[in-house]
Amino acid sequence: MIQDLVENAGRYESLNPHFKQAFDFLKTTDWLKLPLGIMELDGKDLYVNVQIMEGKTPEVASMETHNQYIDIQIPVTGTELMGWIPRKNLKQVVKEYNADKDVTLYADKTTDLLRVQPSEFVVFFPEDGHQPGIGEGKWKKIVIKVKVI
């Protein structure tokens, strides 16, 4: 898991061949003008999902992991709390791995909450359990899906 300012994203470009393109997109795009929905940057290897989040409490928000994709998550119009826990510590599977959606859901809840501002991003790797969408109200959010290589 990584949390940092978008202006520092270049430090992480070597971690995956698609990270440079993903971070360049973030640095050169007006996030507020992005339409909702999915936009491919490099086919299914790198795509953006722009969505409206409706805040949940930590007790309601789902813990999840992915096998095939890395998530780069950025709240656009509000602060978002995101839970984190190492995947190896997750014990309570609620929904087994769905290959079509690349997600496993858990009943486990985090003890570590990250406060993420619109100028920041968080990277969740397959070894990271994450619990996004914690907060109040609604906000626009960008999730960049990066294929694991």
N, C-alpha and C positions, 0 to 999 in steps of 0.2 A: 504494500500500500504506500502510495505517495500522496502528500498534500503539499501544494506550493502555489505561488502566484503564477499566473499565465505568463508574465514577463520573464520568468525563469525557466520556462518549459524547454528551452534549448539544452539544458543540462541533462535531459532524459531521452533525447532523440536517439541515442545509440542503443537503447534497450529493446527496440523492435524496429524493423525496417519501415513500418508504416507510421511510426510516431512523428517523424519530421513533417509528413504531409498533414497529419491530424493537427499538430500544433501550429503549422503555417495557416491552416484553415481558421483556427481560433484567433490567431493574431491579425488576420486580414479581413475578417467578416464582422459586419455589424450584427451582433447577436439579437438585438431587439427586432430587426427586420426579417429574421429567419422565419419562414412559414412553418407551421406545425406539420409533423410527419417525418418520413424517412427520405434521406437524400444520400445517394451513393457517391462516394469520393473515389473508390477503387473497387467497384463491384461489391461482392459480398466480403471482401477482405478488409474493407474500411468503409464504414457508413455512419451517418449521423441520424439520430432520432431526436427531434425537437418536440417537446411535450409540455403540457400543463400538469403540474403536480398539485394534488390536494393534500395538505398536511395531515399527518397521522401522529398519534402518540407512539412512543417507543413500544408500548404493549401491543399495539395493533399492527405496526409496520412489519413487513415480512423480512426475514433474514434470507439471503440468497447467495448462491455461488454459480459460477459459469465455468464450463470446461473448454470451450472453443474460442471464446472471446475475452479480451481485456476491456474493461469499461474505463472511459475517461468521462467523468461527470462534472458538470458546471452548472450551478444555479445562476440564472440570468437576471431575474427580477426580485430576488429575495434571498434571505439567509436560509440555508437548509442544514439540518442536523443529519448526520449519517453515522450509523453504528458500524463498528468494525470488530471482527474477532478472527483469529486464525482458523482457516478451514479445518485443520486437524483437531480443533477443540469443539467443533459442532457435532452434536450427538443425536438431536431430535429431528429426524427427517419427517417432514409433513407431506411433501410431494416428491417422489423419486425423480431422478433426472429426466427431463423432457428434451430430447435431442433437437426437436424442431424449434423450440424456444431457447435452447441452451441454458436451462436453469434447473437448479434443485432448490426447493424451499424448505426452511427449517423453522421449528418452534423456538429454538434457542434465541435468547435476547442478548444484546451487547451490554457490556459494562463500560465501554469506551465510546463516547460520542464526539464526533468531529464537527466543529462549527465551520461551515463552508460559505464564504462570501462570494458575490458575483465576480470578483477579480481573481478568484482562486479555482483550482481544479483538484480533483482527487482521481487517482488511478487505482483501480481494483484489479488485481491479477487473479488467475484461477485459484491461487492458494488463499485468497482473502474472502472471508464471509463478510457480506456487507448488508446493511439495513438502511436503505435510502428512504427519503420522503418524510422524514420526521420534522415536524414544524407546525405552524399555524397558518391558516389561510391558503391561498393558491399562489403559485409562482411558475414562471416559465423556466424550463431546464433543457440543457443540451446533454445528451449521452452519446459519446462517440464509441462505436464498437470496433475494436481492432482485433483482427484474426490472430490467434496465437500461432507463432511460427516455430 
